[in-house]
Every structure is written in structure tokens, then in C-alpha cells.
Amino acid sequence: MTASTSHYVTVSGRELHVTEWGSAHADVIVAWHGLARTGRDMDDIAEHLSQRYRVICPDTIGRGLSQWSPDPDREYCLAFYEQLALGLLDALQIHRCLWLGTSMGGAIGLRAAAHALRGRIRKLVVNDIGPELPQAAQQRILTYAGCPEAFATVSELEAYFRVIYKPYGWLSDAQWRRLTETSARRLPDGRVTPHYDPAMVRQFAVHPNDYQQWDAWDALDIPVLALRGESSDLLLPDVAEAMRTRGPRAVVVTIPDCGHAPALNTPEQFALVERFFG
């Protein structure tokens, strides 16, 4: 079993937390998490891939152990996340990489591969995200992420996560426990709540077109694998089909028995990513 290490890197004046796996390897995968999550969501697939890759799993600003933004309207958006990605790779002296992004992490990778990291991202895996975001899915996200629940106990928080993240598909009891423990913070009143800055959802109000990225998609000239949860409400079938025929003409694979977003925690999902990157 490969051990991970924990680092803090200052980029664009903001401290980012990074979990790193397989540091001895030359080939690098950047594994970037979803909107209201943390880099620790990538533990399972990062540990697996670290047998042959160095895997970098950042916490986005405002999530997990990374700094919260003092200027949320300006910094909680894809343009600033792209700037952080560029700065992080420069700080870690990573010249070329593979990119694995779930949801928001895939949107950051898509944008960066077309712009700031063009020529540096060699292959891209987008996990249940496309170049457009359905309005209904956006509203659903705002409903739970904009006003995060708080609970007296960690066990109650875990029960809540099991409900709102049921679309992730199968997770073992141990995986649910780790997901909870790695994304919980305690409030001044002693209750526990998800470990992110609620202001990060202001992205959808201040930058309403952030996730409309067909221009970036059509500009891509690298291999792309798009994973889609079978019942996803975020990556709709017609958008996935357009991703197959436009721009980089992605390989699209539907993951059964899950929605938004596949948890990247099973041997079958490991194999999909590993084969594509290999």
C-alpha cells in the first residue's frame, strides 16, 4: 500500500492543501475534486494509480484544508481556479501532466487544457461534467450546497452524506466513513458541517456562464475520456453525445448504477482511467 503525503503550497497569494501519492514517479496525474468536496475524495483511485504515477490531489480554495477566499466574488470561479492550477504546477515544477477531474475538477481541466495549460495537459478525463450545465442540476446543487446542513454528531453528518451523495454509486461503509471524516468541520456552536466555504456557490450568481464551455471544448486537441453516471442529471445524454462528435471527439463511457458523479472507487472505474492514461 502506497502512503500519501500532505503539503501546503502558496499560489497567487492563497495557501492550497495538496495530498500527494507516488512521489517517486516521473509521470504526473492531477486529480481534481468536485464543487463541494475535497481532494481526499480521490484517495482510492490515487492510491491505485500511484503504483506507476505521481498523483497530485489539491483541495480547491475554500474547500478542505485550503484557505478560504477573502474575495469570494472574484476568486470562486473557473478563471481563478485555472490560475491556481497553473501556479500549482509551476510551484511543483510539473511541466506536463495527465488530468482527472470530477465535476468542477473536470471543468477546470477542460478550461485549463484549452487555455493556460494548453500543451501541458496531455490527456483529460472528465468525470460527469460537460461543456454545459443544465439549469435544473444547477438549482439542485444550490439547494444543498448554498446552505450546508449542520449536525450535533459526525454520525448524523454521515447519514446526511449517504443521502445527498447516493448518486455516487456504491461505497463501502469504510469509504462513507472516510468521506465524512475528511470533509467535516466543527462550527463555533459545536455542530459539524461540510468542510467548505458556503460562499463558493456565489460562483453561480456572479459568474452565471462559467460552465458554458463549448468554445474551450471545440478548441481541445488532446485525447479526452468522458465518464457519465447512468442516471446523471448534470451530464445529459444529448450533451455526452455532442462531446463524442465535436471538438476532441471524446470517448464516452456510461457508468452503471450511479448518477452524479461516479465515485472513482471500484476496480472497474480504476481500469477505465488507467487504460486511457496508459
Summary of the structure (lengths in Angstrom):
residues: 278
radius of gyration: 17.2
end to end distance: 20.8
largest distance: 52.0
contacts: 973
relative contact order: 0.16
helix: 39%
strand: 21%
